[in-house]
């Protein structure tokens, strides 16, 4: 009878497996810093040329092609953008921080044809250019000018316009011939509100509406003449006389800053 053999029990040692590395946990502040660094890296241009764009400049002058005179107030536009400037009185203009390479300028000015020029702007440099604009000939309709009557306030028409306003007293040439006076004082006798005060051979003309001893300012042919003419001015050379008896009657043509009383304006022949 066979007896079953018994094998010795062999103790099998357990071989440990390699442990999984623990996950690295960053503090919240470090995580945000890492994201910022990665974002900056994505925004950095890959080529050095991209960093230098926008560094070109132009300094120009706009001139008349025919006369070589500067064109002031011309509108200069960088085509494809909203960048625009106007020329000064000497025709100068300037633009900075423009994209390098080929750019196009469009220039408009009153009385000139529109100009369009292409300029190459090197990186980091300023280009100086002179642009010439062609004058635009405008055909105008024939204009007929008819000379009006003389409206100068020192003319006979000016005298008549003031007389028609009805303010003041006006002595016309017809009144002078009818009066047959020799000196101006003889004419002033018919003007209400005007008094001639005489002592011996000397007289003074007074404006009663302006107060006691209020003497008027005198004008001869529209110019101040208080020290040159007066009551004894010869009538034979007088064409007409205007009398304003207070400062409220005096029209703007004869107003003066130091005017206190009225005005007597003599018009010679």
ABEGO torsion letter per residue (X at the ends): XBBBBBBBBBBBBBBBBBBBBBBBBBBAAAAAAAAAAAAAAAABBABAAAAABGABBBBBBBBBAAAGBBBBGBBBBBBGBABBBBBBAAGBBBBBGBBBEBBBBBBBBBGBBBBBBBBBBBBGBBBBBBBBBBBBBBBBBBBBBBBBBBABAABAAAAAAAAAAGBEBBBBAAAAAAAGBABAAAAAAABBGBBBBBBEABBBBBBAAAEBGBBBBBBBGGBBAAAABBAABBAAABABBBBBABAAABBAAABBAABABBBBBBBBX
